[in-house]
């Protein structure tokens, strides 16, 4: 089998399972953005494929390697690609995202949420005090 095709198939077969396993066991993520994680995992797969395919192309361009030279080249490239994949998974794919902030009157005076005009804390305090006084 052609070394580039073998490299592609080996990486593709493991990419989805690897993303799923890293998602659950390495980074402890359950539920949530599964589709986004797998899409970004395929991008990470592409980067790993570029690294290993590039190493194979380089060794074939500079010499006529025997099988051991190809195996050692792919081994070294896969070690580098594994480190890159882990870093990309940690820093990009499975990063901890900051909670989305909902605009309030304090952060955005012109903000309206759910069709209700924004009310400042001072206005809320005044409204509560007025309600309590009226109820007495």
Secondary structure as UniProt FT lines:
FT   HELIX           3..21
FT   HELIX           22..26
FT   HELIX           34..62
FT   HELIX           67..88
FT   HELIX           89..93
FT   TURN            105..107
FT   TURN            109..110
FT   STRAND          112..113
FT   TURN            114..115
FT   STRAND          116..117
FT   HELIX           121..135
//
